[in-house]
Amino acid sequence: MIVDGAQLRAGRALLGWHQTELAAAAGVHWNSIKAVEKMGRISPPDRQRRRLVIERLESALEEAGIIIHSKPVGVFLKR
């Protein structure tokens, strides 16, 4: 589960993707990615409001080979 914006940026960096590439893979607007990445830790209320976007981003990253950890917080490439 993505718990902060830094995880999202790190996942994109491991893949060499820009926000627009992740947006296309997740089926969301790149402004949504920009908003999530600006957040520090994503609190439960924010996570609930952005649930659909965050789920799509997580799925797109995981399909591309990224493993997302919430405890301890980290992002890893499967390859």
Secondary structure as UniProt FT lines:
FT   HELIX           5..15
FT   HELIX           19..26
FT   HELIX           30..38
FT   HELIX           44..49
FT   HELIX           51..63
FT   TURN            64..65
FT   STRAND          66..70
FT   TURN            71..72
FT   STRAND          73..77
//
